[in-house]
Amino acid sequence: MPLRVLTDEHVAPEVSHRLQALGYEVACVRDRGLLRREDWELMRWCIDHQYAICTRNRRHFEREHEQCQARGENHCGILVLEVEWTRDDIYWALRQYLEGDPDPARLLNQIEYIRKAVPDFVRKNSGPGEQQSL
């Protein structure tokens, strides 16, 4: 089963839409009717629907991870982005991560700190209409 990702409201919906267009199963909270939900509500939704959460909100979701562990509850993973990244930085970082074909089983109950896309990856994969953020 491929990795399914829900981006929280701190990630522009455009990021999810661009990744969906490439065939990745990435949804944004807006498109799932989850705007303005508390972090614990998003974690619950992700657990119930078997999605990893992707967020810039590192501290809050590290806490959610700890609470899941304390309850003995499994989650599908937390992908943490840097706060200062632009929309394009986020798109390229997530795309690079997803193109690495991450194993959902290895992400189970884990926090993954996403790295910024390397410039060569962005150049190699930029097509007509793609913006390069280096």
Helices and strands as residue ranges (DSSP letters): E 4-7, H 13-21, E 25-28, G 30-32, H 39-49, E 52-55, H 58-71, E 78-80, H 87-99, H 104-107, E 111-113, H 119-125
